[in-house]
Amino acid sequence: MKMPEDFKTRLKIAKSKIQKHSIDDKRGSFMGNAFKLGTELVAAVVVGTIIGFILDSWFDTKPWFIVIFFFLGAAAGMLNVIRAAKRMQKED
């Protein structure tokens, strides 16, 4: 008679462990998405600024291309973040 009660107890413990792991996985997924969005924005700005710096050194037009490509990189980064956020929202 004691065996079914022992089984029920072990089953409850296993279910609670499974639920705990699924919550941790979702939180990790959210953190991954947040880092992905932040990285996309920063990378676009950095690439745009580097391109502007290279063009400025070639054409000897210091700050103009840096400023222009900084803003182009920022706009491209924001556009990438918006697209990725819409894609993530559609998946959920």
Secondary structure, 3 states (H helix, E strand, C coil): CHHHHHHHHHHHHHHHHHHHHHHHHHHHHHHHHHHHHHHHHHHHHHHHHHHHHHHHHHHCCCCHHHHHHHHHHHHHHHHHHHHHHHHHHHHC
